[in-house]
Amino acid sequence: MRGKARFGIIGTGRISDWVLKGAVLDSRFEAAAVCSRSIDRAKAFGAAHGIPKAYSDPEEMASDPEIDAVYIGTPNHTHRDQAILCMRKGKHVMCEKPLASNAREVSEMIAVARNHSVLLMEAMISTLSPNFRNVQERLAEIGRVRHYSAAFCQYSSKFGQVLRILSGEDSSPVPSSFNPDCSGGALMDVGIYTIYPMVTLFGEPDSVKAEAKTLMVPAGGTSNRVDIQGSVVFGYPGMTASVMYSKVADSRLRTEISGELGMISLDQVHIARQVGLTLRGEPTSGRSSGPATVDITVPGDADEYQCEFREFIDLIDSGQRESRNNSLRNSFIVAQIMDEIRRQAGITFPADLQE
């Protein structure tokens, strides 16, 4: 395409505010319109970000001929319908993670993207950041990979409110990030960051064994189960993988990829800022510190969300309809894995019951 990529933004929450700070750093990006359920919120968000058009109806915005692509930053359970609406109007779609509530919905979105020859990409920064691509390029240096481990544990500012709701002190609705009616929970919110890089690097696992801690929360008029933290062990031919995630505790565990010739470690899985390479030396006793770790970090972007818009606009400009790292296949495999983890944890979303 020529000129700027004109984006419509659906959703005026915190994530849309964050990603726009990175998007505007790409000179090819233009925020042309914003859509919210409240036209007043849309106008206020537009005024704050210099966006000229405001809508309260996604279909009306998707019909705007002066919009080329749409970024979706709304709660998880709305992604499928909004993405399909926009793609059927001929718009390219970058949809916030998780791409949808389950693998069935992801499959439907993929079919629409292909039928309408538009670009669909999950907005997963982990696998598009400069240092993740650096890891991909240097992975062969550690030989045959034997284990992958990753953790994303971050105490949620919303958990206190959830506890007050459960104790009866707060009559507010359960926040969407903990609400099964919104396809929320720790796995969908933070666990996906540990799983998507694994799938990008190693593909689909042979086995999935999950352990999750859950709460019963008031949603949809009845109590429903949502996960607050979990851990999963995966089996691959010749290797294993393990991930840990939580919205009720913090962790600073590094991500490690261990091979027969050495190890690569990342300071954090969701957006790597530092990467170390440790090549295997001679066996050492407990009195030795072992081989030295070499810092192989590459410079990051000025803003961490810049990478996903660079990737997306690059694909539009080149006429491609699928990202290599954030491919439709990878998004589908990740959705299948998360479906299986939820099955083992006894977590069902309303979206799972729809045909």
LOMIFI-780801 format. One record per residue (C-alpha): x, y, z. Coordinates in steps of 0.5 Angstrom, whole numbers, padded with zeros to 4 digits, always signed. Layout:
! LOMIFI-780801
XYZ ...
END
This chain:
! LOMIFI-780801
+0000+0000+0000 +0002+0007-0001 +0002+0012+0004 +0001+0011+0012 -0003+0005+0014 -0010+0008+0017 -0012+0005+0023 -0018+0005+0027 -0018+0003+0035 -0023-0001+0038 -0023+0000+0046 -0021+0006+0050 -0018+0002+0056 -0011+0002+0058 -0008-0003+0053 -0010+0002+0047 -0007+0007+0051 +0000+0003+0052 +0000+0001+0045 -0001+0007+0041 +0005+0010+0045 +0009+0005+0041 +0005+0005+0034 +0006+0013+0033 +0014+0012+0033 +0013+0008+0026 +0012+0014+0021 +0008+0009+0017 +0002+0009+0022 -0004+0014+0023 -0009+0013+0028 -0015+0015+0024 -0021+0013+0028 -0023+0010+0035 -0029+0006+0037 -0032+0005+0044 -0039+0003+0047 -0039+0010+0050 -0038+0016+0044 -0036+0021+0050 -0030+0016+0052 -0029+0015+0044 -0028+0023+0044 -0024+0024+0050 -0019+0018+0048 -0019+0021+0041 -0018+0028+0044 -0012+0025+0048 -0009+0022+0042 -0010+0027+0037 -0015+0022+0033 -0020+0026+0029 -0026+0021+0028 -0030+0018+0034 -0035+0012+0033 -0039+0008+0038 -0041+0003+0033 -0036-0002+0031 -0039-0004+0024 -0040+0004+0023 -0032+0005+0024 -0031-0002+0020 -0035+0001+0014 -0031+0007+0014 -0027+0007+0007 -0021+0012+0010 -0019+0006+0015 -0014+0001+0012 -0013-0003+0019 -0016-0004+0026 -0013-0005+0032 -0017-0009+0037 -0016-0008+0045 -0022-0010+0048 -0024-0016+0053 -0022-0023+0051 -0029-0025+0050 -0031-0020+0044 -0025-0021+0040 -0028-0026+0035 -0034-0022+0033 -0030-0015+0033 -0025-0018+0028 -0030-0022+0024 -0034-0016+0023 -0028-0012+0021 -0025-0017+0016 -0031-0018+0013 -0031-0011+0011 -0024-0012+0008 -0020-0009+0014 -0013-0012+0016 -0014-0014+0024 -0009-0014+0029 -0012-0017+0035 -0010-0016+0042 -0008-0023+0046 -0011-0028+0047 -0013-0028+0039 -0020-0031+0042 -0023-0035+0047 -0022-0042+0045 -0019-0045+0039 -0026-0046+0035 -0026-0038+0035 -0019-0038+0033 -0021-0043+0027 -0027-0038+0025 -0023-0032+0025 -0017-0035+0021 -0022-0038+0016 -0025-0031+0015 -0018-0028+0014 -0017-0032+0009 -0023-0032+0005 -0023-0024+0005 -0015-0024+0003 -0014-0020+0009 -0008-0020+0015 -0010-0022+0021 -0005-0022+0027 -0005-0023+0034 -0001-0018+0038 +0004-0022+0042 +0010-0017+0043 +0014-0023+0046 +0016-0026+0040 +0017-0020+0035 +0021-0016+0040 +0029-0015+0038 +0032-0020+0043 +0027-0025+0042 +0029-0025+0034 +0036-0025+0037 +0035-0032+0041 +0032-0035+0034 +0038-0033+0030 +0043-0036+0036 +0039-0042+0038 +0043-0047+0034 +0049-0045+0038 +0047-0049+0044 +0046-0055+0040 +0040-0060+0041 +0035-0057+0046 +0033-0061+0052 +0029-0056+0056 +0025-0049+0056 +0023-0046+0062 +0019-0039+0063 +0015-0036+0068 +0011-0030+0068 +0008-0028+0075 +0006-0021+0077 +0001-0019+0082 -0005-0016+0079 -0008-0009+0082 -0015-0012+0081 -0014-0018+0086 -0015-0014+0092 -0022-0012+0089 -0024-0019+0087 -0022-0021+0094 -0027-0015+0097 -0032-0017+0092 -0032-0024+0095 -0032-0022+0102 -0038-0018+0100 -0035-0011+0101 -0035-0009+0094 -0042-0010+0090 -0038-0008+0083 -0038-0013+0077 -0032-0018+0077 -0026-0014+0073 -0025-0017+0066 -0018-0020+0067 -0021-0025+0073 -0028-0026+0070 -0030-0032+0066 -0036-0029+0063 -0030-0025+0059 -0026-0031+0058 -0021-0028+0063 -0016-0031+0068 -0009-0032+0069 -0008-0037+0063 -0011-0032+0058 -0008-0026+0061 -0001-0028+0063 +0000-0035+0062 +0000-0034+0054 +0006-0030+0054 +0010-0036+0057 +0007-0041+0052 +0007-0037+0045 +0015-0036+0045 +0015-0044+0046 +0011-0046+0041 +0014-0041+0036 +0021-0044+0038 +0019-0051+0038 +0012-0052+0035 +0006-0056+0038 +0008-0061+0044 +0006-0068+0045 +0003-0068+0052 +0000-0062+0056 +0000-0063+0064 -0003-0058+0068 -0004-0056+0075 -0008-0049+0077 -0011-0046+0083 -0018-0043+0082 -0023-0039+0085 -0030-0039+0084 -0033-0032+0083 -0040-0029+0082 -0041-0028+0074 -0047-0029+0070 -0051-0029+0076 -0048-0036+0078 -0041-0037+0081 -0036-0039+0076 -0029-0042+0076 -0023-0038+0074 -0016-0039+0075 -0011-0035+0079 -0004-0038+0078 -0002-0045+0074 +0004-0049+0072 +0004-0053+0066 +0009-0059+0064 +0010-0060+0056 +0013-0066+0053 +0017-0066+0046 +0021-0071+0042 +0027-0071+0046 +0026-0065+0050 +0021-0062+0056 +0018-0055+0057 +0015-0052+0064 +0012-0046+0065 +0009-0042+0071 +0004-0036+0071 +0001-0032+0076 -0004-0026+0078 -0003-0027+0085 +0004-0027+0086 +0011-0024+0083 +0017-0028+0081 +0023-0026+0077 +0025-0032+0075 +0029-0032+0068 +0027-0036+0062 +0032-0041+0060 +0033-0045+0054 +0038-0051+0055 +0041-0055+0050 +0047-0060+0050 +0052-0055+0048 +0050-0049+0053 +0044-0045+0055 +0041-0038+0053 +0037-0034+0058 +0032-0028+0058 +0031-0023+0063 +0023-0024+0062 +0019-0028+0057 +0014-0023+0056 +0019-0017+0053 +0026-0019+0053 +0031-0013+0055 +0037-0018+0057 +0040-0024+0054 +0045-0028+0056 +0049-0034+0053 +0053-0039+0057 +0057-0045+0053 +0058-0051+0056 +0065-0052+0059 +0069-0058+0062 +0065-0061+0068 +0066-0057+0075 +0066-0059+0082 +0062-0054+0087 +0068-0050+0088 +0068-0047+0081 +0063-0042+0078 +0063-0046+0071 +0063-0042+0065 +0062-0035+0064 +0056-0032+0061 +0056-0027+0055 +0052-0022+0054 +0049-0022+0047 +0043-0017+0048 +0041-0013+0042 +0038-0006+0043 +0031-0006+0044 +0026-0001+0041 +0024+0006+0043 +0018+0003+0046 +0016-0004+0047 +0010-0004+0043 +0013-0001+0037 +0015-0008+0034 +0008-0011+0033 +0006-0005+0029 +0013-0005+0025 +0011-0012+0024 +0004-0011+0022 +0005-0005+0017 +0011-0009+0014 +0007-0015+0012 +0001-0010+0009 +0007-0006+0005 +0009-0013+0002 +0002-0016+0001 +0003-0021+0006 -0003-0024+0010 +0001-0028+0015 +0007-0026+0020 +0012-0031+0021 +0013-0031+0028 +0006-0029+0030 +0003-0034+0025 -0004-0036+0024 -0002-0043+0026 +0002-0041+0032 -0004-0038+0034 -0009-0044+0033 -0004-0048+0037 -0003-0044+0043 -0011-0043+0043 -0011-0051+0043 -0006-0052+0049 -0010-0047+0053 -0016-0050+0052 -0013-0057+0054 -0010-0053+0060 -0017-0050+0062 -0020-0057+0061 -0015-0060+0066 -0017-0054+0071 -0024-0055+0070 -0025-0048+0067 -0031-0047+0062 -0032-0040+0059 -0039-0038+0056 -0036-0038+0049 -0034-0045+0050 -0042-0047+0050 -0043-0043+0044 -0044-0047+0037 
END
